[in-house]
Amino acid sequence: LIGIANTLTLSIHERTRELGLLRAVGLSRSQLRAAIRWESVVVALFGTVLGLVVGLGFGWALVRALASEGFGSFVVPTDALVVITVLAAVAGVVAGLRPAWRAARLDILGAIATE
């Protein structure tokens, strides 16, 4: 949660001029907030999917390596994976609230003048 918020805050800081230009050509504050929230959801879901794939891969490899010790089956907990993915999307929205609010409050002329 903190990592996503930090990444978005730095991204907004680096793209201040671009965000100001978007606002200058007619993008509303609510549209800007929505775009940043969607960005945070995408970052959260990408990280979640990558983490699930790597975790399942390591789990499968561990079960296969320990097959001689009695670990013979690898079961994918699909219900838990769906819940984790939904929670990651919600966490992405929550993490993006403050950066989106800050980006929408940027002074348009000041943002455009930023280098």
C-alpha distances in whole Angstrom, upper triangle without the diagonal:
4,5,5,6,9,10,11,12,14,15,17,18,20,21,22,26,25,23,26,29,27,27,31,32,31,27,26,23,22,23,21,18,18,18,15,13,15,14,10,11,13,11,9,12,14,11,12,15,16,15,17,20,20,19,22,24,24,25,28,29,29,31,33,34,34,36,39,38,38,34,36,33,30,28,25,24,23,22,19,18,18,16,14,14,14,11,9,11,10,6,7,10,8,6,9,11,12,12,14,16,17,18,20,22,23,27,28,31,29,27,29,31,28,29
4,5,5,6,8,10,10,12,14,15,16,18,20,21,24,24,22,25,28,27,27,30,32,31,27,27,24,23,23,21,18,19,19,16,15,17,15,12,14,15,12,11,15,16,13,15,18,18,17,19,22,22,21,24,26,26,27,30,31,30,33,35,35,36,38,41,40,40,36,38,36,33,31,28,27,27,26,23,22,22,20,17,17,18,15,13,14,14,10,10,12,10,7,10,12,11,11,14,16,16,17,20,21,22,26,27,30,27,25,28,29,26,27
4,5,5,6,9,10,11,12,14,15,16,18,20,23,23,22,25,27,26,26,30,31,31,27,27,24,24,24,21,19,19,18,15,15,16,14,11,13,14,10,10,13,13,11,13,16,15,15,18,20,19,19,23,24,24,25,28,29,29,31,33,33,34,37,40,39,39,35,37,35,31,30,27,26,26,26,23,21,22,20,17,17,18,15,13,14,14,11,10,13,12,9,11,14,13,12,15,17,17,18,21,22,22,26,27,30,27,24,27,28,25,25
4,5,5,6,9,10,10,12,14,15,16,18,21,20,19,22,24,23,24,27,28,27,24,24,21,20,20,17,15,16,15,11,11,12,10,7,9,10,7,7,11,11,10,12,15,15,15,17,19,19,20,23,24,24,26,28,29,30,32,34,35,36,38,41,40,40,36,38,35,31,30,27,26,25,25,22,20,20,19,16,15,16,14,11,11,12,9,7,10,10,6,7,11,11,10,12,15,15,15,18,20,20,24,25,28,26,23,25,27,24,24
4,5,5,6,9,10,10,12,14,15,16,20,19,17,20,23,22,22,25,27,26,22,22,19,19,19,16,14,15,14,11,10,13,11,8,11,13,10,10,14,15,13,15,18,19,18,21,23,23,24,26,28,28,29,32,33,33,35,38,38,39,41,44,43,43,40,41,39,35,33,30,29,28,27,25,23,23,21,19,18,18,16,13,13,13,10,8,10,9,5,6,8,8,7,10,12,12,13,15,17,17,21,22,25,23,20,23,25,22,23
4,5,5,6,8,10,11,12,14,15,19,19,18,20,23,22,23,26,27,27,24,24,21,21,21,18,16,18,17,13,13,15,13,11,14,15,12,12,16,16,14,17,20,19,19,22,24,24,24,27,28,28,30,33,33,34,36,38,38,39,42,45,44,44,40,42,40,36,35,32,31,30,30,27,25,26,24,21,20,21,19,16,16,17,13,12,13,12,9,9,12,10,9,12,14,13,13,17,18,18,21,23,25,22,20,23,24,20,21
4,5,5,6,9,10,11,12,14,17,17,16,19,21,20,21,24,26,26,23,23,20,21,20,17,16,17,15,11,13,14,11,9,12,12,9,11,14,14,12,15,18,17,18,21,22,22,23,26,27,27,29,31,32,33,35,37,37,39,41,44,43,43,40,41,39,35,34,31,30,29,29,27,24,25,24,21,20,20,19,15,16,17,14,11,13,14,10,10,13,12,9,12,15,14,13,17,18,18,21,22,24,22,19,22,23,20,20
4,5,5,6,8,10,10,12,15,14,13,16,18,17,18,21,22,22,19,19,17,17,16,13,12,13,12,8,9,11,8,7,11,11,9,11,14,14,14,17,19,19,19,22,24,24,25,28,29,29,31,33,34,35,37,39,40,41,43,46,45,45,42,43,40,37,36,32,31,30,30,27,25,25,24,21,20,20,19,15,15,15,13,10,11,12,9,7,10,9,6,8,11,11,10,13,15,15,18,19,22,20,17,19,21,18,19
4,5,5,6,9,10,10,14,14,13,15,18,18,18,21,23,23,19,19,17,17,17,14,13,15,14,10,12,14,12,10,14,15,13,14,18,18,17,20,22,22,23,25,27,27,28,31,32,32,34,36,37,38,40,42,42,44,46,49,48,48,45,46,44,40,39,35,34,33,33,30,28,28,27,24,23,23,21,18,18,18,15,13,14,13,10,9,11,8,5,9,11,9,9,12,13,13,16,18,20,17,15,18,19,16,17
4,5,5,6,9,10,13,14,13,16,18,18,19,21,23,24,21,21,19,20,20,16,16,18,16,12,14,16,13,12,16,16,14,16,19,18,18,21,23,22,23,26,27,27,28,31,32,32,34,36,37,38,40,42,42,43,46,49,48,48,45,46,44,40,39,36,35,34,34,32,30,30,29,26,25,25,23,20,20,21,18,16,17,17,13,12,14,12,9,12,14,12,11,15,16,14,17,18,20,18,15,17,18,15,15
4,5,5,6,9,11,11,11,14,15,15,17,19,20,21,18,19,17,18,17,14,14,15,13,10,13,14,10,11,14,14,12,15,17,17,17,20,22,21,22,25,26,26,28,30,31,32,34,36,36,38,40,41,42,44,46,49,48,48,45,46,43,40,39,35,35,33,33,31,29,29,28,25,24,24,23,20,19,20,18,15,16,17,13,11,14,13,9,11,14,12,10,14,15,14,17,17,19,17,14,16,17,14,14
4,5,5,6,9,9,8,11,13,13,13,16,18,18,16,16,14,16,15,11,11,14,12,9,12,14,11,12,15,15,14,17,19,19,19,22,24,24,25,28,29,29,31,33,34,35,37,39,40,41,43,44,45,47,49,52,51,51,48,49,46,42,41,38,37,35,35,33,31,30,29,27,25,25,24,21,20,20,19,16,16,16,13,11,13,11,7,9,11,9,7,10,12,10,13,14,16,14,11,13,15,12,13
4,6,5,9,10,10,11,14,15,15,17,19,20,18,19,16,18,18,14,15,17,15,13,15,17,15,15,19,19,17,19,22,22,22,25,27,26,27,30,31,31,33,35,36,37,39,41,41,42,45,46,47,48,51,54,53,53,50,51,48,45,44,40,39,38,38,36,34,33,32,30,28,28,27,24,23,23,21,19,19,19,16,14,15,13,10,11,13,10,9,12,13,10,13,14,15,13,10,12,13,10,11
4,6,8,9,10,12,13,14,16,18,19,21,19,20,18,20,19,15,16,18,16,14,17,18,15,16,19,19,17,20,22,21,21,25,26,25,27,30,31,30,32,35,35,36,38,40,41,42,44,46,46,48,50,53,52,53,49,50,48,44,44,40,40,38,39,36,34,34,33,31,29,29,28,25,24,25,23,20,21,21,18,16,18,16,12,14,16,13,11,15,16,13,15,15,16,14,11,12,13,10,9
4,6,5,6,9,10,11,12,14,16,17,15,17,16,17,16,12,14,16,13,12,15,16,13,15,18,18,17,20,22,21,22,25,26,26,28,30,31,31,33,36,36,37,39,41,42,43,45,47,47,49,51,54,54,54,50,51,49,45,44,40,40,38,38,36,34,33,33,31,28,28,28,25,23,24,23,19,20,21,18,15,17,16,12,13,15,13,10,13,14,11,13,13,14,13,9,10,12,9,10
4,6,5,6,9,10,11,12,14,16,14,15,14,16,16,12,14,16,14,13,16,18,15,17,20,20,19,22,25,24,25,28,29,29,30,33,34,34,36,39,39,40,42,44,45,46,48,50,50,52,54,57,57,57,53,54,52,48,47,43,42,41,40,39,36,35,35,33,30,30,29,27,25,26,24,21,21,21,19,16,17,15,12,12,13,11,8,11,11,8,10,9,11,9,5,7,9,7,9
4,5,5,6,9,10,10,12,15,14,16,15,18,17,13,16,18,16,15,19,20,18,20,23,22,22,25,27,26,27,30,32,31,33,36,36,37,39,41,42,43,45,47,47,48,51,52,53,55,57,60,59,59,56,56,54,50,49,46,45,43,43,41,39,38,38,35,33,33,32,30,28,29,27,24,24,25,22,19,20,19,15,15,16,14,11,13,13,10,10,9,9,8,5,5,7,6,7
4,5,5,6,9,10,11,13,11,14,14,16,14,11,14,16,13,13,17,17,15,18,21,20,20,23,25,24,25,28,29,29,31,34,34,35,37,39,39,41,43,44,45,47,49,50,51,53,55,58,58,58,54,54,52,48,47,43,43,41,41,39,37,36,36,34,31,31,31,28,26,27,26,22,22,24,21,18,19,19,15,14,16,14,11,12,14,11,12,10,11,12,8,7,10,9,10
4,5,5,6,9,10,11,9,11,10,13,11,8,11,13,11,10,14,15,14,16,19,19,19,22,23,23,25,27,28,29,31,33,34,35,36,38,39,41,42,44,45,47,49,50,51,53,54,58,57,57,53,54,51,47,46,42,41,39,39,38,35,34,34,32,29,29,28,26,24,24,24,20,19,21,19,16,16,16,12,11,13,11,8,9,11,8,10,8,11,11,7,8,11,11,12
4,5,5,6,9,10,9,11,11,14,13,10,13,15,14,14,17,18,17,19,22,22,22,25,27,27,28,31,32,33,34,37,38,38,40,42,43,44,46,48,49,50,52,54,54,56,58,61,61,61,57,58,55,51,50,46,45,43,43,41,39,37,37,35,33,32,32,29,27,27,27,23,22,23,22,18,19,18,15,13,14,12,9,9,10,7,7,5,7,8,5,5,9,9,11
4,5,5,6,9,9,12,12,15,14,11,15,17,15,15,19,19,18,21,23,23,24,26,28,28,29,32,33,33,35,38,38,39,41,43,44,45,47,49,50,51,53,54,55,57,59,62,62,62,58,58,56,52,50,47,46,44,44,42,40,38,38,37,34,33,33,31,28,29,29,25,24,26,24,21,21,21,18,16,17,16,12,12,14,11,11,7,9,10,8,6,10,11,12
4,5,5,7,6,9,10,12,10,8,12,13,11,13,16,16,16,19,21,21,21,24,26,26,28,30,31,31,33,35,36,37,39,41,42,43,45,47,48,49,51,52,54,55,57,60,60,60,56,56,53,49,48,44,43,41,41,40,37,35,36,34,31,30,31,28,26,26,26,23,22,24,22,19,19,19,16,14,15,15,11,11,13,11,12,9,11,13,10,10,13,14,15
4,6,5,5,6,8,11,9,8,11,13,12,13,16,17,17,19,22,22,23,25,27,27,29,31,32,33,35,37,38,39,41,43,44,45,47,49,50,51,53,54,56,57,59,62,62,61,58,58,55,51,49,46,45,42,42,41,38,37,36,35,32,31,31,29,26,27,27,23,22,23,22,19,18,18,16,13,14,13,10,9,10,9,9,7,10,12,9,10,13,14,16
4,6,7,9,11,14,13,12,15,17,16,17,20,21,21,23,25,26,26,29,31,31,32,35,36,36,38,40,41,42,44,46,47,49,50,52,53,54,56,58,59,61,62,65,65,65,61,61,58,55,53,49,48,46,45,44,42,40,40,39,36,35,35,33,30,30,30,27,25,27,26,22,22,22,19,17,17,16,13,12,13,11,10,6,8,11,10,9,12,14,16
4,6,9,12,14,12,12,16,17,15,17,20,21,21,23,25,25,26,29,30,30,32,35,35,36,38,40,41,42,44,46,47,48,50,51,53,54,56,57,58,60,62,65,65,64,61,61,58,54,52,48,48,45,45,44,41,40,40,39,36,35,35,33,30,31,31,28,26,28,27,23,23,23,21,18,19,19,16,14,16,14,14,10,12,15,13,11,15,17,18
4,6,9,11,10,10,14,15,14,16,19,19,20,22,24,24,26,28,29,30,32,34,35,36,38,39,40,42,44,45,46,48,49,51,52,54,55,57,58,60,61,65,64,64,60,60,57,53,51,47,46,44,43,42,40,38,38,37,34,33,33,31,28,29,29,26,24,26,26,22,22,22,20,17,17,18,15,13,15,14,14,11,13,16,14,14,17,19,21
4,7,8,6,7,10,11,10,13,15,15,16,19,20,21,22,25,26,26,28,30,31,32,34,36,37,38,40,41,43,45,46,47,49,50,52,53,55,56,58,61,61,60,56,56,53,50,48,44,43,40,39,39,36,34,34,33,30,29,30,28,25,25,25,22,20,22,22,18,18,19,17,14,14,15,12,10,13,12,13,11,14,16,14,14,18,18,20
4,5,5,6,9,10,11,13,14,15,17,19,20,21,23,25,26,27,29,30,32,33,35,36,37,39,40,42,43,45,46,48,49,51,52,54,55,57,58,61,61,60,56,57,53,50,48,44,42,40,39,38,36,34,33,33,30,28,28,27,24,24,24,22,19,21,21,17,16,17,16,12,12,14,11,8,11,12,13,11,15,17,15,16,19,20,22
4,5,5,6,9,10,11,12,14,15,17,18,20,21,23,24,26,27,29,30,32,33,34,36,38,39,40,42,43,44,46,48,49,50,52,54,55,56,60,59,58,55,55,52,48,46,42,41,38,37,36,34,32,32,31,28,26,26,25,22,21,22,19,17,18,18,14,13,13,13,9,9,10,8,5,8,9,11,11,15,16,14,16,19,19,22
4,5,5,6,9,10,10,12,14,15,16,18,20,21,22,24,26,27,28,30,31,32,34,36,37,38,40,42,42,44,46,47,48,50,52,53,54,58,57,56,52,53,49,46,43,40,38,35,34,33,32,29,29,28,26,24,24,23,20,19,20,17,14,16,17,13,12,13,13,9,9,12,10,7,10,13,15,15,18,19,17,19,22,22,25
4,5,5,6,9,10,11,12,14,15,16,18,20,21,22,24,26,27,28,30,31,33,34,36,37,39,40,41,43,45,46,47,49,51,52,53,57,56,55,51,52,48,45,42,39,37,35,34,33,31,29,28,28,25,23,24,22,19,19,20,17,15,17,17,14,13,15,14,10,11,13,11,9,12,14,16,15,18,19,17,18,22,21,24
4,5,5,6,9,10,11,12,14,15,17,18,20,21,23,24,26,27,29,30,32,33,34,36,37,39,40,42,43,45,46,48,49,51,52,56,55,54,51,51,48,44,42,38,37,35,34,33,31,29,28,27,25,23,23,21,19,19,19,16,14,16,15,12,12,13,11,7,9,10,7,6,10,11,13,12,16,17,14,15,19,18,20
4,5,5,6,9,10,11,12,14,15,17,18,20,21,22,24,26,27,28,30,32,33,34,36,37,38,40,42,43,44,46,48,49,50,54,53,52,48,49,46,42,40,36,35,32,31,30,28,27,26,25,22,21,20,19,16,16,16,13,11,12,12,9,8,9,8,5,6,9,7,6,10,11,15,15,18,18,16,18,21,20,22
4,5,5,6,9,10,10,12,14,15,16,18,20,21,22,24,25,27,28,30,31,32,34,36,37,38,40,41,43,44,46,47,48,52,51,50,47,47,44,40,38,34,32,30,29,28,26,24,23,23,20,18,19,17,14,14,15,12,10,12,13,9,9,12,11,8,10,12,11,10,13,15,18,18,21,22,19,21,24,23,25
4,5,5,6,9,10,11,12,14,15,16,18,20,21,22,24,26,27,29,30,31,33,34,36,37,39,40,42,43,45,46,47,51,50,50,46,46,43,39,37,34,32,30,29,29,26,24,24,23,20,19,20,17,14,15,16,12,11,14,13,10,11,13,11,8,11,13,10,10,14,15,18,17,20,21,17,19,22,21,22
4,5,5,6,9,10,11,12,14,15,17,18,20,21,22,24,26,27,28,30,32,33,34,36,37,39,40,42,43,45,46,49,49,48,44,45,42,38,37,33,32,29,29,28,25,24,23,22,19,18,18,16,13,14,14,10,9,11,10,7,8,10,8,5,9,10,8,9,13,13,17,17,20,20,16,18,21,19,21
4,5,5,6,9,10,11,12,14,15,16,18,20,21,22,24,26,27,28,30,31,32,34,36,37,38,40,42,43,44,48,47,46,42,43,40,36,34,30,29,27,26,24,22,21,20,19,16,15,15,13,10,10,11,7,6,8,8,5,7,10,9,6,10,12,11,11,15,16,20,20,23,23,20,22,25,23,24
4,5,5,6,9,10,10,12,14,15,16,18,20,21,22,24,25,26,28,30,31,32,34,36,37,38,40,41,43,46,46,45,41,41,38,34,32,29,27,25,24,23,21,19,19,18,15,14,15,13,10,11,12,8,8,11,11,8,10,13,12,10,13,15,14,14,18,19,22,22,25,25,22,23,26,24,25
4,5,5,6,9,10,11,12,14,15,16,18,20,21,23,24,26,27,28,30,31,33,34,36,37,39,40,42,45,45,44,40,41,38,34,32,29,28,26,26,24,22,20,20,19,16,16,16,13,11,13,12,8,9,12,11,8,11,13,11,10,14,15,13,14,18,18,21,21,24,23,20,21,24,22,23
4,5,5,6,9,10,11,12,14,15,16,18,20,21,22,24,26,27,28,30,31,32,34,36,37,38,40,43,43,42,38,39,36,32,31,27,26,24,24,22,20,19,18,16,14,14,13,10,8,10,9,5,6,9,7,5,9,11,9,9,13,14,13,15,18,19,22,22,26,25,21,23,26,24,24
4,5,5,6,8,10,10,12,14,15,16,18,20,20,22,24,25,26,28,30,31,32,34,36,37,38,41,41,40,36,37,34,30,28,24,23,21,20,19,17,15,15,13,11,10,11,8,5,8,8,4,6,9,9,8,11,14,13,12,15,17,16,18,21,22,25,25,29,28,25,27,29,27,28
4,5,5,6,8,10,10,12,14,15,16,18,19,21,22,24,25,27,28,30,31,33,34,36,37,40,40,39,36,36,33,29,27,24,23,21,21,20,17,16,17,15,11,12,13,10,8,11,11,8,10,13,12,11,14,16,15,14,18,19,18,19,22,23,26,26,29,28,25,26,29,27,27
4,6,5,6,9,10,11,12,14,15,17,18,20,21,22,24,26,27,28,30,31,33,34,36,39,39,38,35,35,32,29,27,24,23,22,22,20,17,17,17,15,12,13,13,10,9,12,10,7,10,12,10,10,14,16,14,14,18,18,17,19,22,23,26,26,29,28,24,26,28,26,26
4,6,5,6,9,10,10,12,14,15,16,18,20,21,22,24,26,26,28,30,31,32,34,37,37,36,32,33,30,26,25,21,20,19,19,17,14,14,14,11,9,10,10,6,6,9,7,5,9,11,9,10,13,15,14,15,18,19,19,21,24,24,28,28,31,30,27,29,31,29,29
4,5,5,6,8,10,10,12,14,15,16,18,20,20,22,24,25,26,28,30,31,32,36,35,34,31,31,28,24,22,19,18,16,17,15,12,12,12,10,7,9,9,6,6,10,9,8,11,13,12,13,16,19,18,18,21,22,22,23,26,27,31,31,34,33,29,31,34,31,31
4,5,5,6,8,10,11,12,14,15,16,18,20,21,22,24,26,27,28,30,31,35,35,34,30,31,28,24,23,19,19,18,19,17,14,14,15,12,10,12,13,9,10,13,13,10,14,16,14,15,18,20,19,19,23,24,22,24,27,28,31,31,34,33,29,31,33,30,30
4,6,5,6,8,10,11,12,14,15,16,18,20,21,22,24,25,27,28,30,33,33,32,29,29,27,23,22,19,19,18,19,16,13,14,15,12,10,13,12,9,10,13,12,10,14,15,14,15,18,20,19,20,23,24,23,25,28,28,32,32,35,33,30,32,34,31,30
4,5,5,6,9,10,10,12,14,15,16,18,20,21,22,24,25,26,28,31,31,30,26,27,24,20,19,16,15,14,15,13,10,11,11,8,7,10,10,7,9,12,11,10,14,15,14,16,19,21,20,21,24,25,25,27,30,30,34,34,37,36,33,34,37,34,34
4,5,5,6,9,10,10,12,14,15,16,18,20,21,22,24,25,27,30,30,29,25,25,23,19,18,14,14,13,15,13,9,11,12,10,8,11,12,10,11,14,14,13,16,18,17,19,22,24,23,23,27,28,27,29,32,33,36,36,39,38,34,36,38,36,35
4,5,5,6,8,10,11,12,14,15,17,18,20,21,22,24,26,29,29,29,25,25,23,19,19,16,16,16,18,16,12,14,16,12,11,15,15,12,14,17,16,15,18,20,19,20,23,25,24,25,28,29,28,30,33,33,37,36,39,38,34,36,38,35,34
4,6,5,6,8,10,10,12,14,15,16,18,20,21,22,24,27,27,26,23,24,21,18,17,14,15,15,16,14,11,13,14,11,10,14,14,11,14,17,15,15,19,20,18,20,23,25,24,25,28,29,29,31,34,34,38,38,41,39,36,37,39,36,36
4,6,5,6,8,10,10,12,14,15,16,18,20,21,22,25,25,24,21,21,18,15,14,11,11,11,13,11,8,11,12,9,9,13,13,11,14,17,16,16,20,21,20,22,25,27,26,27,30,31,31,33,36,36,40,40,43,42,38,40,42,39,39
4,5,5,6,9,10,10,12,14,15,16,18,20,21,24,25,24,20,20,18,14,14,11,13,13,15,14,10,13,15,13,12,16,17,15,17,20,19,19,22,24,23,24,28,29,28,29,33,33,33,35,38,38,42,41,44,43,39,41,43,40,39
4,6,5,6,9,10,10,12,14,15,16,18,20,23,23,23,20,20,18,15,15,13,15,15,18,16,13,16,17,14,14,18,18,16,19,21,20,20,24,25,23,25,28,30,29,30,33,34,33,36,38,39,42,42,45,43,40,41,43,40,39
4,5,5,6,9,10,10,12,14,15,16,18,21,21,21,17,18,16,13,13,11,12,13,16,13,11,15,16,13,14,17,17,15,18,21,20,20,24,24,23,25,29,30,30,31,34,35,35,37,39,40,43,44,46,45,41,43,45,42,41
4,5,5,6,8,10,10,12,14,15,16,20,20,19,15,15,13,9,10,8,10,11,14,12,10,14,15,13,14,18,18,17,20,22,21,22,25,26,26,28,31,33,32,33,36,37,37,39,42,42,46,46,49,47,44,46,48,45,44
4,5,5,6,9,10,11,12,14,15,19,19,19,15,15,14,11,12,11,13,15,18,16,14,17,19,17,17,21,21,20,22,25,24,24,28,29,28,30,33,35,34,35,38,39,38,40,43,43,47,47,50,48,45,46,48,45,44
4,5,5,6,9,10,10,12,14,17,17,17,14,15,14,11,13,12,15,16,19,17,15,19,20,18,19,22,22,21,24,26,25,25,29,29,28,30,34,35,34,36,39,39,39,41,44,44,48,48,51,49,45,47,49,46,45
4,5,5,6,9,10,11,12,15,15,15,11,12,11,8,9,9,12,14,17,15,14,17,19,17,18,22,21,21,24,26,25,26,29,30,29,31,34,36,35,37,40,41,41,43,45,46,49,50,52,51,47,49,51,48,47
4,5,5,6,9,10,10,14,14,14,10,10,9,6,9,9,12,15,18,16,15,19,20,19,20,23,24,23,26,28,27,28,31,32,32,34,37,38,38,39,42,43,43,45,47,48,52,52,54,53,49,51,53,50,49
4,6,5,6,9,10,13,14,14,11,12,11,9,12,13,16,18,21,20,18,22,24,22,22,26,26,25,28,30,29,30,33,34,33,35,38,40,39,40,44,44,44,46,49,49,53,53,55,54,50,52,53,50,49
4,5,5,6,8,11,11,12,9,10,11,9,12,13,16,19,21,19,19,22,24,22,23,27,26,25,29,31,29,30,34,34,33,36,39,40,40,41,44,45,45,47,49,50,54,54,56,55,51,53,55,51,50
4,5,5,6,9,9,9,6,7,7,6,10,12,15,17,20,19,18,22,23,22,24,27,27,26,29,31,31,32,35,36,35,37,40,42,42,43,46,47,47,49,51,52,56,56,59,57,54,55,57,54,53
4,5,5,8,10,10,8,7,8,8,12,14,17,20,23,22,21,24,26,25,26,29,30,29,32,34,33,34,37,38,37,39,43,44,44,45,48,49,48,51,53,54,57,57,60,58,55,57,58,55,54
4,6,8,9,10,9,10,11,11,15,17,20,23,25,24,23,27,28,26,28,31,31,30,33,36,34,35,39,39,38,41,44,45,44,46,49,49,49,52,54,54,58,58,61,59,56,57,59,55,54
4,5,5,7,6,8,10,11,14,17,19,22,25,23,23,27,28,26,28,32,31,31,34,36,35,36,39,40,39,41,44,46,45,47,50,51,51,53,55,56,59,60,62,61,57,59,61,57,56
4,5,5,5,5,8,10,14,16,19,22,25,24,24,27,29,27,29,32,32,32,35,37,36,38,41,41,41,43,46,48,47,49,52,53,53,55,57,58,61,62,64,63,59,61,63,60,59
4,6,7,8,11,14,17,20,23,26,28,27,27,31,32,31,33,36,36,36,39,41,40,41,44,45,44,47,49,51,51,52,55,56,56,58,60,61,65,65,68,66,63,64,66,63,62
4,6,8,12,14,17,20,22,25,27,26,27,30,31,30,32,35,35,35,38,39,38,40,43,43,43,45,48,50,50,51,54,55,55,57,59,60,64,64,67,65,62,64,65,62,61
4,6,9,12,14,18,20,23,25,24,25,28,29,28,31,33,33,34,37,38,37,39,42,42,42,45,47,49,49,51,53,54,55,57,59,60,64,64,67,65,62,64,66,62,62
4,6,8,11,14,16,19,22,21,21,25,26,25,27,30,30,30,33,35,34,36,39,39,39,41,44,46,46,47,50,51,51,53,55,56,60,60,63,62,58,60,62,59,58
4,7,10,13,16,19,21,21,21,25,26,25,27,30,31,31,33,35,35,36,39,40,40,42,45,47,47,48,51,52,52,54,56,57,61,61,64,63,59,61,63,60,59
4,6,10,12,15,18,18,18,21,23,22,24,27,27,28,30,32,32,33,36,37,37,39,42,44,44,45,48,49,49,51,54,55,58,58,61,60,57,58,61,58,57
4,7,10,12,15,15,15,18,20,19,20,23,24,24,27,29,29,30,33,34,34,36,38,41,41,41,44,46,45,47,50,51,55,55,58,56,53,55,57,54,53
4,6,9,12,12,12,15,16,16,18,20,21,22,24,26,26,28,30,31,32,34,36,39,39,39,42,44,44,45,48,49,53,53,56,55,52,53,56,53,53
4,6,9,9,8,11,13,13,14,17,18,18,21,23,23,24,27,28,28,30,33,35,35,36,39,40,40,42,44,46,49,49,52,51,48,50,52,49,49
4,6,5,6,9,10,11,12,15,16,17,19,20,21,23,25,26,26,29,31,33,34,34,37,39,39,40,43,44,48,48,51,50,47,49,51,49,49
4,5,5,6,9,10,10,12,14,15,17,18,20,21,23,24,25,27,29,32,32,32,35,37,37,38,41,42,46,46,49,49,45,47,50,47,47
4,5,5,6,9,10,11,12,14,16,17,18,20,22,23,24,26,28,31,31,31,34,36,36,37,40,41,45,45,49,48,45,47,50,47,48
4,5,5,6,9,10,10,12,14,15,16,18,20,21,22,24,26,29,29,30,32,34,34,35,38,40,43,44,47,46,43,45,48,45,46
4,5,5,6,9,10,10,12,14,15,16,19,20,21,22,25,27,28,28,30,32,32,34,36,38,42,42,45,44,41,43,45,43,43
4,5,5,6,9,10,11,12,14,15,17,19,20,21,23,26,27,26,29,31,31,32,35,37,40,40,44,43,40,42,44,42,43
4,5,5,6,9,10,11,12,14,16,16,18,20,21,24,25,25,27,30,30,31,34,35,39,40,43,42,39,41,44,42,42
4,6,5,6,9,10,10,12,14,15,16,18,20,23,23,24,26,28,28,30,32,34,37,38,41,40,37,39,42,39,40
4,5,5,6,9,10,11,13,14,15,17,19,22,22,22,25,27,26,28,30,32,36,36,39,38,35,37,40,37,38
4,5,5,6,9,10,11,12,14,15,17,20,21,21,23,25,25,26,29,31,34,35,38,37,34,37,39,37,38
4,5,5,6,8,10,10,12,14,16,18,19,19,22,24,24,25,28,30,33,34,38,37,34,36,39,36,37
4,5,5,6,9,10,10,12,14,17,17,18,20,22,22,24,26,28,31,32,35,34,31,33,36,33,34
4,5,5,6,9,10,11,13,16,16,16,18,21,20,21,24,26,29,30,33,32,29,31,34,32,33
4,5,5,6,9,10,11,14,15,15,17,19,20,21,23,25,29,30,33,32,29,32,34,32,33
4,5,5,6,8,10,13,14,14,16,18,19,20,22,24,28,29,32,31,28,31,33,31,32
4,5,5,6,9,11,11,12,14,16,16,18,20,22,25,26,29,28,25,28,30,28,29
4,5,5,6,10,11,10,12,15,15,15,18,20,24,24,28,27,24,27,29,27,29
4,5,5,8,10,10,12,14,15,16,18,20,24,25,28,27,25,28,30,28,29
4,6,7,8,9,11,13,14,15,17,19,22,24,27,25,23,26,28,25,26
4,6,6,6,8,10,10,12,14,16,20,21,24,23,20,23,25,23,24
4,6,5,6,9,10,11,12,15,18,20,23,22,20,23,25,23,25
4,5,5,6,9,10,11,13,16,18,21,20,18,21,23,21,23
4,5,5,6,9,10,11,15,16,19,17,15,18,20,18,20
4,5,5,6,9,10,14,15,18,17,15,18,20,18,20
4,5,5,6,9,12,14,18,17,15,18,20,19,21
4,5,5,7,10,12,15,14,12,16,17,16,18
4,5,5,9,10,13,12,10,13,15,14,16
4,6,9,9,13,13,11,14,16,16,19
4,6,9,12,11,10,13,16,15,18
4,6,9,8,7,10,12,11,15
4,6,5,6,9,10,11,14
4,6,5,6,9,10,13
4,5,5,6,9,12
4,5,5,6,10
4,5,5,9
4,5,8
4,6
4
